[in-house]
């Protein structure tokens, strides 16, 4: 599918998709000419993941890039990649050990 089709199927504006491509959050499509590329279902799935991280998870682009770099690291096993991705997410404050809810 072309960029316009990817935009239509995902509901993400083409300008935003181009931004994600520049930022390395989405891998480039298969070049078919100097100005056009083809995208597939894997791009659509990745775009949905990126949007979930940024919109739902409210992660900054840099943090989303870090999380995705762990997800993409094929030198690690799947469980280790997931753990590394989770570890790179922002953590909330440590629980108050004195609070009655913690006890």
Biopython code that builds the backbone (N, CA, C, O; Angstrom):
import numpy as np
from Bio.PDB.StructureBuilder import StructureBuilder

atoms = [
    (1, "UNK", "N", (0.843, -1.176, 0.000)),
    (1, "UNK", "CA", (0.000, 0.000, 0.000)),
    (1, "UNK", "C", (0.888, 1.239, 0.000)),
    (1, "UNK", "O", (2.013, 1.205, 0.498)),
    (2, "UNK", "N", (0.397, 2.288, -0.539)),
    (2, "UNK", "CA", (1.122, 3.560, -0.578)),
    (2, "UNK", "C", (0.939, 4.303, 0.750)),
    (2, "UNK", "O", (0.124, 3.905, 1.582)),
    (3, "UNK", "N", (1.687, 5.361, 0.936)),
    (3, "UNK", "CA", (1.625, 6.140, 2.175)),
    (3, "UNK", "C", (0.201, 6.648, 2.425)),
    (3, "UNK", "O", (-0.276, 6.628, 3.559)),
    (4, "UNK", "N", (-0.464, 7.097, 1.382)),
    (4, "UNK", "CA", (-1.834, 7.600, 1.547)),
    (4, "UNK", "C", (-2.774, 6.502, 2.027)),
    (4, "UNK", "O", (-3.662, 6.761, 2.839)),
    (5, "UNK", "N", (-2.591, 5.279, 1.534)),
    (5, "UNK", "CA", (-3.418, 4.153, 1.977)),
    (5, "UNK", "C", (-3.105, 3.795, 3.432)),
    (5, "UNK", "O", (-4.011, 3.507, 4.214)),
    (6, "UNK", "N", (-1.813, 3.814, 3.792)),
    (6, "UNK", "CA", (-1.415, 3.557, 5.168)),
    (6, "UNK", "C", (-2.056, 4.581, 6.096)),
    (6, "UNK", "O", (-2.527, 4.243, 7.181)),
    (7, "UNK", "N", (-2.068, 5.815, 5.662)),
    (7, "UNK", "CA", (-2.692, 6.880, 6.432)),
    (7, "UNK", "C", (-4.189, 6.640, 6.589)),
    (7, "UNK", "O", (-4.743, 6.796, 7.677)),
    (8, "UNK", "N", (-4.825, 6.263, 5.506)),
    (8, "UNK", "CA", (-6.268, 6.026, 5.533)),
    (8, "UNK", "C", (-6.623, 4.851, 6.434)),
    (8, "UNK", "O", (-7.553, 4.941, 7.236)),
    (9, "UNK", "N", (-5.891, 3.753, 6.308)),
    (9, "UNK", "CA", (-6.181, 2.559, 7.111)),
    (9, "UNK", "C", (-5.900, 2.766, 8.589)),
    (9, "UNK", "O", (-6.603, 2.219, 9.438)),
    (10, "UNK", "N", (-4.874, 3.555, 8.903)),
    (10, "UNK", "CA", (-4.474, 3.752, 10.299)),
    (10, "UNK", "C", (-5.179, 4.928, 10.963)),
    (10, "UNK", "O", (-5.281, 4.982, 12.189)),
    (11, "UNK", "N", (-5.665, 5.866, 10.160)),
    (11, "UNK", "CA", (-6.255, 7.075, 10.723)),
    (11, "UNK", "C", (-5.209, 8.080, 11.177)),
    (11, "UNK", "O", (-5.523, 9.031, 11.892)),
    (12, "UNK", "N", (-3.954, 7.868, 10.758)),
    (12, "UNK", "CA", (-2.854, 8.762, 11.119)),
    (12, "UNK", "C", (-2.514, 9.615, 9.904)),
    (12, "UNK", "O", (-2.377, 9.097, 8.795)),
    (13, "UNK", "N", (-2.378, 10.907, 10.108)),
    (13, "UNK", "CA", (-2.081, 11.816, 8.999)),
    (13, "UNK", "C", (-0.746, 11.460, 8.348)),
    (13, "UNK", "O", (0.172, 10.975, 9.010)),
    (14, "UNK", "N", (-0.653, 11.707, 7.046)),
    (14, "UNK", "CA", (0.585, 11.391, 6.322)),
    (14, "UNK", "C", (1.772, 12.168, 6.882)),
    (14, "UNK", "O", (2.884, 11.644, 6.935)),
    (15, "UNK", "N", (1.546, 13.404, 7.296)),
    (15, "UNK", "CA", (2.642, 14.198, 7.869)),
    (15, "UNK", "C", (3.171, 13.545, 9.141)),
    (15, "UNK", "O", (4.378, 13.554, 9.384)),
    (16, "UNK", "N", (2.291, 12.986, 9.947)),
    (16, "UNK", "CA", (2.700, 12.312, 11.180)),
    (16, "UNK", "C", (3.473, 11.039, 10.860)),
    (16, "UNK", "O", (4.474, 10.735, 11.508)),
    (17, "UNK", "N", (3.006, 10.299, 9.862)),
    (17, "UNK", "CA", (3.715, 9.082, 9.450)),
    (17, "UNK", "C", (5.115, 9.436, 8.964)),
    (17, "UNK", "O", (6.081, 8.751, 9.301)),
    (18, "UNK", "N", (5.230, 10.490, 8.183)),
    (18, "UNK", "CA", (6.550, 10.922, 7.701)),
    (18, "UNK", "C", (7.447, 11.316, 8.872)),
    (18, "UNK", "O", (8.647, 11.041, 8.852)),
    (19, "UNK", "N", (6.882, 11.950, 9.875)),
    (19, "UNK", "CA", (7.638, 12.311, 11.072)),
    (19, "UNK", "C", (8.146, 11.052, 11.770)),
    (19, "UNK", "O", (9.311, 10.993, 12.165)),
    (20, "UNK", "N", (7.286, 10.048, 11.927)),
    (20, "UNK", "CA", (7.692, 8.790, 12.552)),
    (20, "UNK", "C", (8.788, 8.102, 11.745)),
    (20, "UNK", "O", (9.695, 7.497, 12.316)),
    (21, "UNK", "N", (8.706, 8.193, 10.430)),
    (21, "UNK", "CA", (9.760, 7.624, 9.580)),
    (21, "UNK", "C", (11.085, 8.340, 9.828)),
    (21, "UNK", "O", (12.123, 7.697, 9.982)),
    (22, "UNK", "N", (11.046, 9.668, 9.865)),
    (22, "UNK", "CA", (12.272, 10.453, 10.113)),
    (22, "UNK", "C", (12.866, 10.162, 11.482)),
    (22, "UNK", "O", (14.086, 10.136, 11.642)),
    (23, "UNK", "N", (12.005, 9.941, 12.471)),
    (23, "UNK", "CA", (12.450, 9.700, 13.840)),
    (23, "UNK", "C", (12.866, 8.253, 14.081)),
    (23, "UNK", "O", (13.349, 7.920, 15.163)),
    (24, "UNK", "N", (12.683, 7.396, 13.086)),
    (24, "UNK", "CA", (13.095, 6.002, 13.215)),
    (24, "UNK", "C", (12.117, 5.131, 14.000)),
    (24, "UNK", "O", (12.471, 4.027, 14.415)),
    (25, "UNK", "N", (10.903, 5.609, 14.207)),
    (25, "UNK", "CA", (9.897, 4.826, 14.918)),
    (25, "UNK", "C", (9.229, 3.816, 13.989)),
    (25, "UNK", "O", (8.699, 2.797, 14.433)),
    (26, "UNK", "N", (9.264, 4.112, 12.719)),
    (26, "UNK", "CA", (8.652, 3.276, 11.695)),
    (26, "UNK", "C", (9.705, 3.034, 10.627)),
    (26, "UNK", "O", (10.336, 3.977, 10.149)),
    (27, "UNK", "N", (9.897, 1.770, 10.250)),
    (27, "UNK", "CA", (10.922, 1.483, 9.251)),
    (27, "UNK", "C", (10.447, 1.932, 7.872)),
    (27, "UNK", "O", (9.245, 1.949, 7.606)),
    (28, "UNK", "N", (11.374, 2.290, 7.004)),
    (28, "UNK", "CA", (10.988, 2.748, 5.661)),
    (28, "UNK", "C", (10.281, 1.648, 4.877)),
    (28, "UNK", "O", (10.490, 0.458, 5.115)),
    (29, "UNK", "N", (9.451, 2.069, 3.948)),
    (29, "UNK", "CA", (8.788, 1.125, 3.066)),
    (29, "UNK", "C", (9.733, 0.702, 1.952)),
    (29, "UNK", "O", (10.848, 1.212, 1.841)),
    (30, "UNK", "N", (9.280, -0.223, 1.139)),
    (30, "UNK", "CA", (10.045, -0.717, -0.002)),
    (30, "UNK", "C", (9.981, 0.314, -1.119)),
    (30, "UNK", "O", (8.900, 0.620, -1.622)),
    (31, "UNK", "N", (11.131, 0.849, -1.508)),
    (31, "UNK", "CA", (11.180, 1.869, -2.559)),
    (31, "UNK", "C", (10.720, 1.301, -3.899)),
    (31, "UNK", "O", (11.226, 0.273, -4.350)),
    (32, "UNK", "N", (9.753, 1.977, -4.538)),
    (32, "UNK", "CA", (9.313, 1.589, -5.870)),
    (32, "UNK", "C", (9.702, 2.626, -6.912)),
    (32, "UNK", "O", (9.708, 2.347, -8.111)),
    (33, "UNK", "N", (10.028, 3.828, -6.443)),
    (33, "UNK", "CA", (10.566, 4.884, -7.302)),
    (33, "UNK", "C", (11.288, 5.884, -6.403)),
    (33, "UNK", "O", (11.365, 5.698, -5.188)),
    (34, "UNK", "N", (11.807, 6.927, -7.001)),
    (34, "UNK", "CA", (12.557, 7.922, -6.219)),
    (34, "UNK", "C", (11.688, 8.616, -5.181)),
    (34, "UNK", "O", (12.193, 9.083, -4.160)),
    (35, "UNK", "N", (10.393, 8.688, -5.431)),
    (35, "UNK", "CA", (9.514, 9.427, -4.517)),
    (35, "UNK", "C", (8.395, 8.585, -3.918)),
    (35, "UNK", "O", (7.535, 9.119, -3.218)),
    (36, "UNK", "N", (8.388, 7.284, -4.177)),
    (36, "UNK", "CA", (7.303, 6.448, -3.672)),
    (36, "UNK", "C", (7.837, 5.181, -3.026)),
    (36, "UNK", "O", (8.883, 4.656, -3.405)),
    (37, "UNK", "N", (7.083, 4.706, -2.035)),
    (37, "UNK", "CA", (7.428, 3.465, -1.347)),
    (37, "UNK", "C", (6.152, 2.680, -1.089)),
    (37, "UNK", "O", (5.055, 3.235, -1.037)),
    (38, "UNK", "N", (6.324, 1.383, -0.930)),
    (38, "UNK", "CA", (5.208, 0.495, -0.620)),
    (38, "UNK", "C", (5.304, 0.087, 0.854)),
    (38, "UNK", "O", (6.387, -0.198, 1.364)),
    (39, "UNK", "N", (4.171, 0.067, 1.514)),
    (39, "UNK", "CA", (4.081, -0.329, 2.911)),
    (39, "UNK", "C", (3.174, -1.550, 3.006)),
    (39, "UNK", "O", (2.302, -1.750, 2.160)),
    (40, "UNK", "N", (3.382, -2.369, 4.043)),
    (40, "UNK", "CA", (2.575, -3.577, 4.192)),
    (40, "UNK", "C", (1.903, -3.600, 5.560)),
    (40, "UNK", "O", (1.939, -2.622, 6.307)),
    (41, "UNK", "N", (1.295, -4.728, 5.865)),
    (41, "UNK", "CA", (0.567, -4.866, 7.127)),
    (41, "UNK", "C", (1.476, -4.717, 8.344)),
    (41, "UNK", "O", (1.023, -4.277, 9.401)),
    (42, "UNK", "N", (2.756, -5.081, 8.208)),
    (42, "UNK", "CA", (3.673, -4.918, 9.345)),
    (42, "UNK", "C", (3.854, -3.440, 9.679)),
    (42, "UNK", "O", (4.014, -3.089, 10.848)),
    (43, "UNK", "N", (3.831, -2.580, 8.679)),
    (43, "UNK", "CA", (3.915, -1.137, 8.923)),
    (43, "UNK", "C", (2.666, -0.653, 9.655)),
    (43, "UNK", "O", (2.742, 0.186, 10.553)),
    (44, "UNK", "N", (1.521, -1.193, 9.258)),
    (44, "UNK", "CA", (0.267, -0.807, 9.902)),
    (44, "UNK", "C", (0.265, -1.229, 11.377)),
    (44, "UNK", "O", (-0.144, -0.454, 12.241)),
    (45, "UNK", "N", (0.721, -2.455, 11.666)),
    (45, "UNK", "CA", (0.799, -2.918, 13.059)),
    (45, "UNK", "C", (1.770, -2.057, 13.868)),
    (45, "UNK", "O", (1.473, -1.669, 14.997)),
    (46, "UNK", "N", (2.933, -1.763, 13.280)),
    (46, "UNK", "CA", (3.936, -0.953, 13.981)),
    (46, "UNK", "C", (3.404, 0.449, 14.236)),
    (46, "UNK", "O", (3.619, 1.014, 15.308)),
    (47, "UNK", "N", (2.716, 1.003, 13.259)),
    (47, "UNK", "CA", (2.149, 2.339, 13.413)),
    (47, "UNK", "C", (1.135, 2.363, 14.555)),
    (47, "UNK", "O", (1.070, 3.333, 15.310)),
    (48, "UNK", "N", (0.358, 1.314, 14.679)),
    (48, "UNK", "CA", (-0.596, 1.229, 15.794)),
    (48, "UNK", "C", (0.129, 1.146, 17.130)),
    (48, "UNK", "O", (-0.313, 1.740, 18.113)),
    (49, "UNK", "N", (1.237, 0.417, 17.175)),
    (49, "UNK", "CA", (2.026, 0.326, 18.401)),
    (49, "UNK", "C", (2.623, 1.689, 18.754)),
    (49, "UNK", "O", (2.586, 2.107, 19.911)),
    (50, "UNK", "N", (3.163, 2.368, 17.768)),
    (50, "UNK", "CA", (3.752, 3.694, 17.997)),
    (50, "UNK", "C", (2.692, 4.648, 18.529)),
    (50, "UNK", "O", (2.939, 5.385, 19.484)),
    (51, "UNK", "N", (1.520, 4.635, 17.918)),
    (51, "UNK", "CA", (0.449, 5.524, 18.371)),
    (51, "UNK", "C", (0.012, 5.178, 19.801)),
    (51, "UNK", "O", (-0.285, 6.072, 20.593)),
    (52, "UNK", "N", (-0.027, 3.901, 20.125)),
    (52, "UNK", "CA", (-0.402, 3.504, 21.484)),
    (52, "UNK", "C", (0.625, 4.013, 22.483)),
    (52, "UNK", "O", (0.257, 4.527, 23.539)),
    (53, "UNK", "N", (1.898, 3.879, 22.168)),
    (53, "UNK", "CA", (2.940, 4.352, 23.079)),
    (53, "UNK", "C", (2.856, 5.857, 23.284)),
    (53, "UNK", "O", (2.970, 6.346, 24.408)),
    (54, "UNK", "N", (2.656, 6.586, 22.195)),
    (54, "UNK", "CA", (2.702, 8.047, 22.263)),
    (54, "UNK", "C", (1.383, 8.640, 22.750)),
    (54, "UNK", "O", (1.382, 9.540, 23.590)),
    (55, "UNK", "N", (0.265, 8.145, 22.230)),
    (55, "UNK", "CA", (-1.017, 8.741, 22.609)),
    (55, "UNK", "C", (-1.586, 8.154, 23.895)),
    (55, "UNK", "O", (-1.939, 8.890, 24.817)),
    (56, "UNK", "N", (-1.672, 6.852, 23.953)),
    (56, "UNK", "CA", (-2.269, 6.221, 25.137)),
    (56, "UNK", "C", (-1.288, 6.246, 26.301)),
    (56, "UNK", "O", (-1.645, 6.623, 27.417)),
    (57, "UNK", "N", (-0.046, 5.841, 26.032)),
    (57, "UNK", "CA", (0.972, 5.811, 27.082)),
    (57, "UNK", "C", (1.563, 7.161, 27.400)),
    (57, "UNK", "O", (2.267, 7.317, 28.397)),
    (58, "UNK", "N", (1.279, 8.148, 26.551)),
    (58, "UNK", "CA", (1.783, 9.518, 26.730)),
    (58, "UNK", "C", (3.306, 9.567, 26.861)),
    (58, "UNK", "O", (3.850, 10.354, 27.635)),
    (59, "UNK", "N", (3.983, 8.709, 26.088)),
    (59, "UNK", "CA", (5.444, 8.707, 26.112)),
    (59, "UNK", "C", (5.986, 9.758, 25.161)),
    (59, "UNK", "O", (5.419, 9.974, 24.089)),
    (60, "UNK", "N", (7.064, 10.407, 25.535)),
    (60, "UNK", "CA", (7.751, 11.277, 24.580)),
    (60, "UNK", "C", (8.316, 10.413, 23.447)),
    (60, "UNK", "O", (8.554, 9.219, 23.628)),
    (61, "UNK", "N", (8.525, 11.016, 22.302)),
    (61, "UNK", "CA", (9.034, 10.292, 21.138)),
    (61, "UNK", "C", (10.359, 9.602, 21.467)),
    (61, "UNK", "O", (10.570, 8.458, 21.065)),
    (62, "UNK", "N", (11.241, 10.268, 22.181)),
    (62, "UNK", "CA", (12.546, 9.670, 22.519)),
    (62, "UNK", "C", (12.373, 8.405, 23.358)),
    (62, "UNK", "O", (13.087, 7.424, 23.146)),
    (63, "UNK", "N", (11.451, 8.412, 24.291)),
    (63, "UNK", "CA", (11.211, 7.231, 25.120)),
    (63, "UNK", "C", (10.576, 6.123, 24.289)),
    (63, "UNK", "O", (10.933, 4.954, 24.435)),
    (64, "UNK", "N", (9.639, 6.485, 23.419)),
    (64, "UNK", "CA", (9.030, 5.486, 22.536)),
    (64, "UNK", "C", (10.094, 4.850, 21.651)),
    (64, "UNK", "O", (10.068, 3.640, 21.421)),
    (65, "UNK", "N", (11.030, 5.657, 21.153)),
    (65, "UNK", "CA", (12.125, 5.131, 20.329)),
    (65, "UNK", "C", (12.970, 4.136, 21.120)),
    (65, "UNK", "O", (13.375, 3.102, 20.588)),
    (66, "UNK", "N", (13.235, 4.445, 22.384)),
    (66, "UNK", "CA", (14.025, 3.547, 23.228)),
    (66, "UNK", "C", (13.286, 2.231, 23.471)),
    (66, "UNK", "O", (13.881, 1.158, 23.377)),
    (67, "UNK", "N", (12.003, 2.313, 23.781)),
    (67, "UNK", "CA", (11.198, 1.111, 23.995)),
    (67, "UNK", "C", (11.215, 0.252, 22.732)),
    (67, "UNK", "O", (11.420, -0.960, 22.803)),
    (68, "UNK", "N", (11.001, 0.878, 21.582)),
    (68, "UNK", "CA", (10.962, 0.137, 20.322)),
    (68, "UNK", "C", (12.324, -0.448, 19.960)),
    (68, "UNK", "O", (12.397, -1.501, 19.326)),
    (69, "UNK", "N", (13.395, 0.221, 20.354)),
    (69, "UNK", "CA", (14.727, -0.334, 20.062)),
    (69, "UNK", "C", (14.932, -1.647, 20.804)),
    (69, "UNK", "O", (15.584, -2.554, 20.287)),
    (70, "UNK", "N", (14.387, -1.758, 22.002)),
    (70, "UNK", "CA", (14.475, -3.015, 22.751)),
    (70, "UNK", "C", (13.586, -4.086, 22.120)),
    (70, "UNK", "O", (13.970, -5.252, 22.034)),
    (71, "UNK", "N", (12.418, -3.687, 21.690)),
    (71, "UNK", "CA", (11.506, -4.624, 21.038)),
    (71, "UNK", "C", (12.143, -5.187, 19.766)),
    (71, "UNK", "O", (11.958, -6.360, 19.443)),
    (72, "UNK", "N", (12.887, -4.354, 19.052)),
    (72, "UNK", "CA", (13.487, -4.748, 17.768)),
    (72, "UNK", "C", (14.815, -5.476, 17.895)),
    (72, "UNK", "O", (15.313, -6.007, 16.901)),
    (73, "UNK", "N", (15.400, -5.519, 19.073)),
    (73, "UNK", "CA", (16.733, -6.100, 19.254)),
    (73, "UNK", "C", (16.674, -7.622, 19.166)),
    (73, "UNK", "O", (16.405, -8.306, 20.153)),
    (74, "UNK", "N", (16.928, -8.131, 17.976)),
    (74, "UNK", "CA", (16.826, -9.580, 17.750)),
    (74, "UNK", "C", (17.996, -10.361, 18.332)),
    (74, "UNK", "O", (17.997, -11.591, 18.281)),
    (75, "UNK", "N", (18.994, -9.674, 18.884)),
    (75, "UNK", "CA", (20.102, -10.388, 19.518)),
    (75, "UNK", "C", (19.677, -10.937, 20.887)),
    (75, "UNK", "O", (20.377, -11.761, 21.476)),
    (76, "UNK", "N", (18.536, -10.476, 21.381)),
    (76, "UNK", "CA", (18.017, -10.923, 22.670)),
    (76, "UNK", "C", (16.817, -11.841, 22.460)),
    (76, "UNK", "O", (16.152, -11.778, 21.426)),
    (77, "UNK", "N", (16.550, -12.675, 23.425)),
    (77, "UNK", "CA", (15.359, -13.513, 23.383)),
    (77, "UNK", "C", (14.110, -12.667, 23.563)),
    (77, "UNK", "O", (14.185, -11.526, 24.019)),
    (78, "UNK", "N", (12.975, -13.223, 23.208)),
    (78, "UNK", "CA", (11.715, -12.481, 23.269)),
    (78, "UNK", "C", (11.407, -11.982, 24.680)),
    (78, "UNK", "O", (10.996, -10.835, 24.855)),
    (79, "UNK", "N", (11.601, -12.828, 25.679)),
    (79, "UNK", "CA", (11.299, -12.440, 27.064)),
    (79, "UNK", "C", (12.226, -11.325, 27.532)),
    (79, "UNK", "O", (11.783, -10.386, 28.194)),
    (80, "UNK", "N", (13.507, -11.423, 27.191)),
    (80, "UNK", "CA", (14.465, -10.382, 27.571)),
    (80, "UNK", "C", (14.127, -9.068, 26.875)),
    (80, "UNK", "O", (14.224, -8.000, 27.479)),
    (81, "UNK", "N", (13.729, -9.144, 25.603)),
    (81, "UNK", "CA", (13.352, -7.926, 24.867)),
    (81, "UNK", "C", (12.157, -7.259, 25.527)),
    (81, "UNK", "O", (12.133, -6.040, 25.696)),
    (82, "UNK", "N", (11.169, -8.058, 25.898)),
    (82, "UNK", "CA", (9.993, -7.498, 26.553)),
    (82, "UNK", "C", (10.372, -6.860, 27.888)),
    (82, "UNK", "O", (9.917, -5.762, 28.209)),
    (83, "UNK", "N", (11.207, -7.551, 28.661)),
    (83, "UNK", "CA", (11.650, -6.999, 29.938)),
    (83, "UNK", "C", (12.418, -5.704, 29.765)),
    (83, "UNK", "O", (12.214, -4.756, 30.523)),
    (84, "UNK", "N", (13.302, -5.652, 28.772)),
    (84, "UNK", "CA", (14.071, -4.432, 28.509)),
    (84, "UNK", "C", (13.145, -3.297, 28.073)),
    (84, "UNK", "O", (13.328, -2.150, 28.481)),
    (85, "UNK", "N", (12.155, -3.619, 27.246)),
    (85, "UNK", "CA", (11.198, -2.599, 26.813)),
    (85, "UNK", "C", (10.412, -2.068, 28.008)),
    (85, "UNK", "O", (10.216, -0.860, 28.140)),
    (86, "UNK", "N", (9.960, -2.977, 28.882)),
    (86, "UNK", "CA", (9.219, -2.546, 30.066)),
    (86, "UNK", "C", (10.082, -1.713, 31.003)),
    (86, "UNK", "O", (9.611, -0.738, 31.589)),
    (87, "UNK", "N", (11.352, -2.100, 31.143)),
    (87, "UNK", "CA", (12.251, -1.371, 32.022)),
    (87, "UNK", "C", (12.505, 0.056, 31.524)),
    (87, "UNK", "O", (12.743, 0.960, 32.325)),
    (88, "UNK", "N", (12.454, 0.257, 30.210)),
    (88, "UNK", "CA", (12.715, 1.589, 29.665)),
    (88, "UNK", "C", (11.494, 2.504, 29.768)),
    (88, "UNK", "O", (11.596, 3.700, 29.494)),
    (89, "UNK", "N", (10.343, 1.958, 30.158)),
    (89, "UNK", "CA", (9.164, 2.797, 30.375)),
    (89, "UNK", "C", (9.340, 3.602, 31.656)),
    (89, "UNK", "O", (10.032, 3.164, 32.575)),
    (90, "UNK", "N", (8.724, 4.766, 31.720)),
    (90, "UNK", "CA", (8.824, 5.561, 32.954)),
    (90, "UNK", "C", (8.199, 4.808, 34.128)),
    (90, "UNK", "O", (7.167, 4.152, 33.982)),
    (91, "UNK", "N", (8.829, 4.912, 35.271)),
    (91, "UNK", "CA", (8.342, 4.270, 36.488)),
    (91, "UNK", "C", (7.747, 5.322, 37.406)),
    (91, "UNK", "O", (8.230, 6.452, 37.487)),
    (92, "UNK", "N", (6.702, 4.929, 38.085)),
    (92, "UNK", "CA", (6.101, 5.830, 39.057)),
    (92, "UNK", "C", (6.953, 5.891, 40.314)),
    (92, "UNK", "O", (7.976, 5.213, 40.406)),
    (93, "UNK", "N", (6.545, 6.687, 41.266)),
    (93, "UNK", "CA", (7.310, 6.773, 42.515)),
    (93, "UNK", "C", (7.233, 5.448, 43.281)),
    (93, "UNK", "O", (6.265, 4.698, 43.147)),
    (94, "UNK", "N", (8.244, 5.176, 44.069)),
    (94, "UNK", "CA", (8.233, 3.979, 44.910)),
    (94, "UNK", "C", (7.131, 4.122, 45.951)),
    (94, "UNK", "O", (6.853, 5.227, 46.417)),
    (95, "UNK", "N", (6.506, 3.010, 46.317)),
    (95, "UNK", "CA", (5.438, 3.100, 47.326)),
    (95, "UNK", "C", (5.988, 3.551, 48.671)),
    (95, "UNK", "O", (7.126, 3.252, 49.031)),
    (96, "UNK", "N", (5.164, 4.266, 49.392)),
    (96, "UNK", "CA", (5.517, 4.736, 50.717)),
    (96, "UNK", "C", (5.412, 3.559, 51.681)),
    (96, "UNK", "O", (4.323, 3.046, 51.936)),
    (97, "UNK", "N", (6.548, 3.142, 52.209)),
    (97, "UNK", "CA", (6.588, 1.974, 53.104)),
    (97, "UNK", "C", (5.815, 2.217, 54.390)),
    (97, "UNK", "O", (5.395, 1.264, 55.047)),
    (98, "UNK", "N", (5.623, 3.459, 54.754)),
    (98, "UNK", "CA", (4.914, 3.802, 55.988)),
    (98, "UNK", "C", (3.404, 3.886, 55.793)),
    (98, "UNK", "O", (2.660, 3.918, 56.773)),
    (99, "UNK", "N", (2.941, 3.922, 54.555)),
    (99, "UNK", "CA", (1.502, 4.066, 54.298)),
    (99, "UNK", "C", (0.760, 2.789, 54.681)),
    (99, "UNK", "O", (1.262, 1.690, 54.448)),
    (100, "UNK", "N", (-0.409, 2.921, 55.256)),
    (100, "UNK", "CA", (-1.173, 1.727, 55.672)),
    (100, "UNK", "C", (-1.566, 0.857, 54.469)),
    (100, "UNK", "O", (-1.702, -0.358, 54.609)),
    (101, "UNK", "N", (-1.749, 1.467, 53.292)),
    (101, "UNK", "CA", (-2.129, 0.704, 52.094)),
    (101, "UNK", "C", (-1.007, -0.255, 51.672)),
    (101, "UNK", "O", (-1.277, -1.312, 51.101)),
    (102, "UNK", "N", (0.229, 0.107, 51.948)),
    (102, "UNK", "CA", (1.377, -0.707, 51.560)),
    (102, "UNK", "C", (1.534, -1.898, 52.490)),
    (102, "UNK", "O", (1.962, -2.970, 52.064)),
    (103, "UNK", "N", (1.197, -1.719, 53.726)),
    (103, "UNK", "CA", (1.334, -2.788, 54.709)),
    (103, "UNK", "C", (0.351, -3.849, 54.397)),
    (103, "UNK", "O", (0.287, -4.857, 55.101)),
]
sb = StructureBuilder()
sb.init_structure("model")
sb.init_model(0)
sb.init_chain("A")
sb.init_seg("    ")
for serial, (resi, resn, name, xyz) in enumerate(atoms, 1):
    if name == "N":
        sb.init_residue(resn, " ", resi, " ")
    sb.init_atom(name, np.array(xyz, "f"), 0.0, 1.0, " ", f" {name:<3s}", serial, name[0])
structure = sb.get_structure()
